[in-house]
Amino acid sequence: MNIFVSNVSFKMRENHLREVFEKFGEVSSVKIIKDKETGRSKGFGFIEMPDDNEGRAAINALNGSEQFERNIVVNEARPREERA
């Protein structure tokens, strides 16, 4: 399951995000999106969890939870809309 996380603190690193989600099961990848020019976090990222049930448990438990002084928003990631 691909999970979208937003309102991520600029202080949070990928390893911190991984630790938060690993409480609910196996995490295969973590990616915080960064600005190409500055390298600074854009405040959102993606988590990949191979087990859908563990992914749903993480979404339900973590959506709205406080991490690094910010309430993160956690949802199942949706595919990008096709660009014409």
N, C-alpha and C positions, 0 to 999 in steps of 0.2 A: 504494500500500500504506500502510495506517495502522499505525504502530508505537507501542507503549507502552513508555515508559522510566520505571523507578522507581529508588529509592535515589539520586536526584539531589541533589547538594550544594545547600544553601540559598544558597551563594555563586554558583552557576552561573546565568547569564542565558540568555535565548532565543538571543541571537546566538552565544554560546559553543557551545550545543548544535547550532545550525545548522552551525557550522564543522566540528564533529566528524563530522556525518553527511554533509556535502557532499564529504568525501573519497571517498565511495562513489557519488556521483551527484547528480542534481538533487533538491533539497528544495523542495517547494511550500509547506509551512507548518510552523511550530514553535509549540507552545503549552505553557508550563509552567503547571500549575494552581496558582492562588493562593487563599488563604483570603479569603473575601469581606469579613470584618470587619477583618483586620489587613493584608491585602495581601501577607502573607508566603507564600513558596513552600510547597506541601504536599509537595514532594519527589518529584513525578512529573509526567509530561507526555506529549505526543503529537507525533509527527513524521509528516508526510505526504510520501511519495516516490512520484511517478507511475509509475516503472518497478519492477515487482515483483522483477525479478532484482537490481537495485541495492539494493532494500529488504532482500532476503534476505541479500545480501552484507554489508550494514551490521549486520544482526542477528547474523549468525555471527561477525563480527569484533569487534563492540563489547560483546556480552553478557559481563559479568564484567570488563570493562576498567576501569582506574582513571581517573577524571575528577574533578579537583578533590578529590583525596584520598578518594574513595569509589568502590567498585566498583559500577558501574551495572548494572541488570538490564534487558535489552532483549528484547522479544517482539513478535510480531505482535499488534496490538490485536484484541480480541474485542468484538462488539457487546454493549451492556448488556442484561442480562436484562430481559424485559418485566415491569413491575410491575403487580400485580393491584390 
